[in-house]
Amino acid sequence: MKFCIALVVFCFALLGTVMVSVQANHDEDVEQAKEMLRGLAAECKTKEGATDDDVDGFVNDKMPDTRTQKCLAGCMQEQFGISNGKAFQEDGFIEIAKMLMKGDEKKIELAREIATDCKDVTNEDRCELALDIMNCLKDSAEKHGVELKH
């Protein structure tokens, strides 16, 4: 299961990152989700001074290791309402999950449990916060039996 596509499509986490897992039935679905995510990352790429490689790493569920990659992830999380730059936003995460899970109550409930696990994640550094959130979401998803591919 893809975590970033889950965090964006959950991001859609891993958004993500993110996010709560979405399993694409076909490679084409995965590629469409990645292209969507690349498009959504364009503004953050410019804002954070990220490279195409940084965006590709994010889209392909690679945990960020440079400051720029962490800030790119932070910008994306803020764009999706998963972070406010200081703390994880439980409600924003659940809203994204509801939108992506399209009424699948079992997956939405799992998203709520994961969000509850991460509700206290805070960091004054928005870029480090992004990594903290991603790690928490990953750890919580695995705790709840969601297999994540990296």
N, C-alpha and C positions, 0 to 999 in steps of 0.2 A: 504494500500500500504506500502510496506517495504521501509524504508528510507535508511538503511545501505545497503541492497541489491540494492536499488536504487543508493546509493552512490558508490557501487561497481558493482553490477551485473546489480551497480555503485560503493558499495565497495564491492556499489559498488556503512550517512550518515547518516545509517542513510540512507560506503564509502557509513562504509558509508561507516553511516552514511549513498547517499549519495545520495547520491545522487539523473522535472526529477524523475520519478518514474517508476519502473518496477513492474508490478503485475504478480506474478506467477499464472498460471492457476491451478496448482496442488500442493499439499503438497510436492510431490516428487521433483518438480522444486525448491521449497524453500529449501529443504534439500540439494539438489545438489549445490545450490548457497552457502549455508552456509559451506558446506564441502570445496568448492573451496576457499572461503574466509579464512577458517581456515588454509588451505595450504599456501595461500599467506601471512598469518600473521606469519608464523613460524620464518622467519628471524627477523622480528620486535619483536616477543616475546622474542627471545634470546637477541637481542640487548638492549631491554628496561628492561629486567629482569622481564617480565610479567609472570603470572601464567596461567594455563589452564582456571581458572575462569575468569581472565581478558579478555582472548581471547573470551571465550563464551559470556561475556557481550557485547563485541564489535560486535560479529557476530549476536547477538540477539537484536541489536539496543538499547542497554542500554547506556544512556549518561554517559560518564566517570566521576567519582567523586574523584578518587585518582590520585596522581601525576603519578604513573605508568600507569594507564589506559589512562590518557591524553597523555602521551608520546607514548604509543602504538598507539593511534589514530593518533598522529602527524607523527609517522614513516610510518603508512599506507598511510596517505595523501601525504607524500613526495614520497613514492614509486609509487603512481599513478599520480604524477605531479599536484596534487590539491593544494599543498603547497610547498614552497621552504624553509620552516623553519622560515621565517620572514613575509610572506604575502600569502594570497590566490592567487592562480594562475588561473585566469579566463580562459585563453586559454586551460590549462590542463583539467579543469573541462569540458569544452565544447567538447574537444577531446574524453574524456571518455564517455560523454553522446552520442556523435555521434556513437561511437563504439557499445555502448549498445543498443541504440535505433534503430539501423539497418535501417536507412532511414525514420523513422517516423518523418516527418518534424514538425508536431504539438508538439511532445514531445521534439524535438531538440530545437525548438523555445522557449518552456517553460524553458529548461535548460539554454538557452542564457539569458533569463530574470532573472532567479535566479542568474546566474553568475554575471550579471550586478549589481544586488542588493548587492552582496557580494564582489565586486571588490576592495573595499577599506579596507577590513579587514586585519589588520596587528597587530603584537605583537612580541616584541623582544624575548619573551619566547616561543619557539617552541611548548612546551606542552600546554601552555595556549592558544596559537594560534589555536591548534587543536580544543579545545572546542569552541573558538570564531567562527571558521569556521562552526562547526557543528550547533551551535545555529543560526548563520546567515542563513545557508541553510535551516534549519527547519523553521525558521520564514518566510523566503521568500517563501518557498514551500507552507506553510499554507496561506500566503497572496494571492498566486496565485491559491488557491482552491485545493491544493493537500492534501489529508487526510493522515496523517502519523500515523503509529501504533508504540507504544513504549512498 
